Amino acid sequence: MKTMWIRSLALAATAVVYSHAIFGIGGQWAPALGLEVKSSKNNIAATSTDSISIDQASVSGLNGMGLKIWIDALPFIDLEASSNFQYGLYDVTVNGPGTQTTPLKFDLGVPILDKPGFARIMSDVTVLYPFLKFPPLVSLVKVYAGAGITHVLATEVLNAKFAKKAISKATANGTNPGAADTPEEVSSILIGAIKDEGLKSGVGFHLEVGAKVKPPIIPLAAFVNFKYHFLSSMPSAVDGNSLTMELGGALAF
């Protein structure tokens, strides 16, 4: 009888040890559901007899993917680091002179990436407090909340404001798109300008709430998080709430 109790306790202890992973690394689907790239439309150049305008469409929501690591070995708190690449493509057309309409196309060799887009990389370091674990014996599910710091790298948006600046710069450099009879030259200048534009960098903060599921013994875990970013550097053409969902799986040891 005593031997049976010892074996039972040892088995329970093994389950507890393996269910409390101290380190995890994995990947995630990470869309930004509430973010919006605003549309714009305005004249950006003039020919001798007409004008050339740009029509930039809006996009709602960004798709994304990322990586995550975490450490659960510290008392009372957990540490987490993640980085997400998020993007959304939008249509841009150059209109005029007259009734001419030319869609802006990028030659990147990838059919689905042949038009302008907004992209950002959000890198987060988060301190989490696991305020709920159940069932009590093995903590199969852990619910947590926390906050942290965020580093942002973001592209510019090819809207009417950006296009006007690109045209003005080209004109100052001796390239006058207003003298063109078609918008092809204007399109070439805009594509070159957005490609040459550097990434915008900024630092902000975020709040996070989420849950992890870690079965006993099996070195796998699943998780879902919701992050709200604020005070991060974003182009003025980007609007809406910066709420990111992270849904993924990981190896947990």
C-alpha angles and dihedrals in degrees: 000000000000091000091052092053091049091051092048092051091047091051091049091048090051091052091050093049094049094044093057102070112193096195135030137178126182151128134262147194104239117184123174098220101182102042119108134191105213121230123239139187129183146129112277105173142013133220124203091271107016146017137251121222137185126225113197118185125217128244126205119208130004127240117222152168135197154159131256138191128181141182120211098174097096121095117256096352140057127214123219136181125188140166125201131191110207129180145169128191124217137185122250124185129186110216128200173348091171114330097335116131123186122184113221110243132186120211100218096137092245116103096211092048098054098113138054121285145176117239135175139179115217114194115188136188111193138186110210132193114206101216098171133039126172145219090027096224102057104009092227091174124036121192117196145169133196150133140239151155127291133204115203132200113182138172124232121253119245096228132142093275093053091044092054091053091048092051092047091050091049091049091050089051091054099262107119112191090181089074092061120103092211133037094243092097091049090050091051091052093049093048091050092047096051091046091051094046111107126231118271112237128203146151126230143146140256143199121218139194125175151124139243128206115206117174117210119268095355108105093222133100137183126206144180124197137177118206128189113200122200139172088025121144109256131163113262090244090066116085142165132061117319098226116153127191118207116198118171153111136253148187106252124192 
